[in-house]
């Protein structure tokens, strides 16, 4: 476990000590006036897709162009090209259901495990049309970043994004406060759209450190970028929250480590929590599936606010 997570002493909730996406979501609801309306429109569309009232218009595999911004203070933070490539490979395994550990999905949920028909590729052409390897490198004087999006701006020690309607922007950097990563839900400002990952939870080689060394922090955060919520519904342990997906059981808060099946909470016996879902908080080795219901939400996103990626 990364040292900064173990030693975090802030009063922030356990959720924000792992993933800062909901923190960003709440901030944007307050600071960015169009965000609430955009979110409501997408949720209405996602509900229609999840209920089968609307069907996706995308055919075949959607290929998403990715740019990785490595923001570093030299040394280990300046992850090499191989580590970047390993992250793209991990995303492709997880979103195409070619990960071998998907065989560990309990029998009761095996029929729900989804091939999302989404693949990721490092960009080969930059915004000006010049050839690129899809990686930028920026040396920074900032010791660590938080959820305030400073890493997404050259003016604040990070790197400006490439056009966010054409590229999925990933930032690899040092994160403070125990954060593994965070994403921006669809509907937020274009200037800060994308996903940020702690460099030691990025990819499967180099600085990637167990138990977050299988690239699944990015799998989780890209799930948020595609409009997936945490599987327990972000209500603490109250059993009243929802991820707006019918085929994921209600559960009493996040799971950690490597739980044993079944883990029963919220009166969800006999099968219990779907803790092996990518949108829980378990170790990388313990998460290995999306569901068909979650795929319906991704389809609504790709047919809606992220439709530009279908023709990019």
C-alpha positions in Angstrom: 0.0 0.0 0.0 1.4 3.4 -0.9 3.0 5.1 2.1 1.0 8.2 1.8 -2.2 6.2 2.1 -1.1 4.5 5.3 0.1 7.7 6.9 -2.8 9.9 5.9 -3.9 11.8 9.0 -6.5 14.2 7.5 -10.1 14.2 8.6 -11.3 13.4 5.2 -13.7 10.4 4.6 -12.4 7.0 3.8 -13.8 7.4 0.3 -11.8 10.5 -0.5 -8.6 8.8 0.8 -8.8 6.5 -2.2 -10.7 8.2 -5.0 -11.3 11.9 -5.1 -14.0 11.8 -7.9 -17.0 12.5 -5.6 -15.1 15.4 -4.0 -14.6 16.9 -7.5 -18.2 16.2 -8.3 -19.5 18.1 -5.2 -17.1 21.0 -5.9 -18.3 21.4 -9.5 -22.0 21.3 -8.4 -21.1 24.4 -6.3 -18.7 26.2 -8.6 -19.7 25.4 -12.2 -23.3 26.6 -12.9 -23.9 24.4 -16.1 -22.7 21.2 -14.4 -25.9 20.3 -12.6 -28.1 20.6 -15.7 -25.6 18.6 -17.8 -25.6 15.9 -15.1 -29.4 15.8 -14.9 -29.7 15.4 -18.7 -27.2 12.6 -18.8 -28.8 10.8 -15.9 -32.1 10.9 -17.7 -30.5 9.4 -20.7 -28.6 6.8 -18.6 -31.9 5.8 -16.9 -33.6 5.2 -20.3 -30.6 3.1 -21.5 -30.5 1.0 -18.3 -34.2 0.3 -18.5 -34.0 -0.6 -22.2 -36.2 2.3 -23.3 -33.3 3.4 -25.6 -30.6 1.5 -27.3 -27.1 2.4 -28.1 -26.3 3.6 -31.6 -22.6 2.7 -31.4 -21.5 -0.4 -33.4 -18.5 -2.5 -32.9 -15.5 -1.4 -30.8 -15.1 2.3 -29.8 -11.4 3.3 -30.0 -10.5 6.1 -27.6 -7.4 8.1 -28.3 -5.4 8.7 -25.1 -2.7 11.2 -24.2 -0.7 10.6 -21.0 0.8 13.7 -19.3 3.6 12.6 -17.0 4.1 15.4 -14.5 7.2 14.8 -12.3 10.1 16.0 -10.2 12.5 13.8 -12.1 13.4 10.4 -10.5 10.8 7.8 -10.0 7.9 10.1 -10.8 9.1 10.4 -14.4 7.7 7.0 -15.3 9.0 5.5 -18.5 7.3 4.8 -21.8 6.9 1.1 -20.9 5.0 1.8 -17.8 2.7 4.1 -19.7 2.1 1.4 -22.3 1.4 -1.1 -19.6 -1.5 1.0 -18.4 -3.1 1.2 -21.8 -2.8 -2.6 -22.1 -4.4 -3.0 -18.7 -7.3 -0.8 -19.7 -7.8 -2.8 -22.8 -7.9 -6.1 -21.0 -10.4 -4.8 -18.4 -12.8 -3.0 -20.8 -12.7 -5.9 -23.3 -13.1 -8.6 -20.7 -9.9 -10.3 -21.8 -8.4 -10.2 -18.3 -7.8 -13.8 -17.2 -9.0 -13.2 -13.7 -12.6 -12.6 -14.9 -12.9 -16.3 -14.4 -13.0 -15.5 -10.7 -16.5 -13.9 -11.0 -18.9 -16.0 -8.8 -21.2 -18.2 -10.8 -24.2 -16.2 -9.9 -22.9 -13.1 -11.7 -20.9 -14.6 -14.6 -23.7 -13.9 -17.0 -23.5 -10.2 -16.0 -19.8 -9.7 -16.7 -19.6 -7.3 -19.7 -17.3 -6.8 -22.6 -17.6 -3.1 -22.9 -16.4 -2.9 -26.6 -14.1 0.0 -25.7 -10.4 0.0 -26.5 -7.8 2.6 -25.8 -4.8 3.6 -27.9 -2.0 6.1 -27.2 -2.5 9.0 -29.7 -0.3 8.9 -32.8 -1.2 12.5 -33.9 -1.1 15.5 -31.6 -3.7 18.4 -31.8 -1.7 20.2 -34.5 -1.5 17.0 -36.7 2.1 16.2 -35.9 3.2 12.6 -35.1 3.4 11.8 -31.4 3.9 8.9 -29.1 0.9 10.1 -27.0 3.0 11.0 -24.0 4.0 14.5 -22.7 6.5 15.1 -20.0 6.5 18.1 -17.7 8.9 18.8 -14.8 7.2 20.5 -11.9 8.2 22.3 -8.7 5.1 21.0 -7.0 5.8 18.3 -4.5 2.3 16.8 -4.8 -1.1 17.5 -6.2 -4.7 17.2 -4.9 -8.2 17.3 -6.4 -8.1 21.0 -7.2 -7.1 20.3 -10.8 -3.7 22.1 -10.5 -2.0 19.2 -12.3 -4.2 19.9 -15.4 -2.8 23.4 -16.0 0.7 24.5 -17.0 0.1 27.7 -15.0 -0.2 25.8 -11.8 2.6 23.4 -12.1 1.0 20.8 -14.3 0.2 20.3 -18.0 -2.7 21.7 -20.0 -4.9 19.0 -21.6 -5.1 18.3 -25.2 -8.6 18.9 -26.7 -10.8 16.9 -24.3 -13.5 16.1 -27.0 -10.8 14.2 -29.0 -8.5 12.8 -26.4 -8.9 11.0 -23.1 -6.3 13.0 -21.0 -4.6 11.0 -18.3 -2.2 12.6 -15.9 0.4 10.6 -13.9 1.8 12.5 -11.0 2.5 12.5 -7.2 -0.8 12.9 -5.3 -1.0 13.9 -1.7 -3.6 13.2 1.0 -3.7 9.5 0.4 -5.3 9.9 -3.1 -4.9 7.1 -5.6 -6.7 9.0 -8.4 -9.7 11.0 -9.4 -11.8 11.7 -12.5 -14.3 14.3 -13.8 -17.7 13.0 -14.6 -19.2 13.9 -18.0 -20.7 17.3 -18.0 -17.9 19.3 -16.4 -15.7 22.0 -17.8 -13.7 21.0 -20.9 -10.5 22.6 -19.5 -10.4 20.1 -16.6 -11.8 17.0 -18.2 -9.9 13.8 -17.7 -8.3 11.4 -15.2 -5.5 11.8 -12.7 -3.6 8.8 -11.3 -0.9 8.5 -8.7 2.3 7.4 -10.5 2.8 4.4 -8.2 -0.7 3.1 -9.1 -0.2 3.7 -12.8 0.2 0.7 -15.0 1.8 -2.7 -14.1 5.5 -2.0 -14.2 8.1 0.6 -13.1 6.9 2.4 -10.0 3.6 0.6 -9.8 3.4 -0.8 -6.3 1.2 -3.6 -4.9 -1.6 -3.9 -4.1 -2.3 -1.3 -6.8 0.0 -2.6 -9.5 -2.4 -4.0 -12.1 -3.5 -0.7 -13.6 -6.9 -0.9 -12.1 -6.9 2.5 -10.4 -7.2 3.9 -14.0 -9.8 1.3 -14.8 -11.9 2.6 -11.9 -11.3 6.2 -12.7 -12.0 5.9 -16.4 -15.2 4.2 -15.2 -16.1 7.5 -13.5 -15.1 9.4 -16.7 -17.7 7.2 -18.5 -20.3 8.1 -15.8 -20.1 5.1 -13.4 -20.6 5.7 -9.7 -19.1 3.8 -6.8 -20.9 0.5 -6.4 -22.1 1.3 -2.9 -23.7 4.6 -3.9 -21.6 7.0 -1.8 -23.8 7.1 1.3 -21.2 5.9 3.8 -22.6 2.6 5.2 -26.2 3.6 5.3 -27.5 1.2 2.6 -29.6 4.0 1.2 -27.3 5.1 -1.7 -27.4 3.9 -5.3 -25.1 3.6 -8.3 -28.2 3.7 -10.5 -27.4 0.3 -11.9 -30.0 -2.5 -11.3 -27.7 -5.5 -11.6 -25.2 -4.4 -8.9 -26.4 -5.4 -5.4 -27.0 -2.7 -2.8 -24.1 -2.8 -0.4 -23.1 -1.2 2.9 -20.1 1.0 2.0 -16.8 0.3 0.2 -14.8 -2.9 0.5 -11.1 -3.0 1.0 -8.3 -5.6 0.5 -9.3 -9.0 -0.7 -12.7 -10.0 0.8 -14.0 -13.5 0.8 -17.2 -14.4 -1.1 -19.9 -14.0 0.0 -19.6 -10.8 2.0 -23.1 -9.9 3.1 -24.2 -6.4 3.9 -27.5 -4.4 3.5 -29.6 -7.6 3.7 -28.2 -8.7 0.4 -27.8 -12.4 1.2 -27.1 -15.0 0.0 -24.7 -13.5 -2.6 -23.7 -10.3 -0.8 -21.6 -7.5 -2.2 -20.3 -7.5 -5.7 -16.9 -6.5 -4.3 -15.0 -7.8 -7.4 -16.5 -5.0 -9.4 -14.1 -2.3 -10.7 -16.1 0.4 -9.0 -15.4 -0.9 -5.5 -12.3 -0.1 -3.4 -10.7 -3.5 -3.2 -7.1 -4.3 -4.1 -6.3 -4.5 -7.9 -6.1 -8.3 -7.7 -9.6 -8.6 -6.2 -11.5 -6.6 -8.8 -12.1 -7.9 -12.3 -15.6 -7.1 -13.8 -18.0 -4.6 -15.1 -21.7 -5.5 -15.4 -24.1 -5.2 -18.3 -26.0 -2.6 -16.4 -22.8 -0.5 -16.0 -22.2 -1.0 -19.7 -25.6 0.6 -20.5 -24.5 3.7 -18.6 -21.3 3.8 -20.6 -23.3 3.5 -23.8 -25.5 6.4 -22.8 -22.4 8.5 -22.1 -20.7 7.6 -25.5 -24.0 8.3 -27.3 -24.4 11.5 -25.3 -21.8 13.9 -23.9 -18.8 11.9 -25.1 -20.2 11.2 -28.6 -17.3 13.1 -30.2 -15.1 10.0 -29.4 -17.2 7.9 -31.7 -16.1 9.9 -34.7 -12.6 11.0 -33.4 
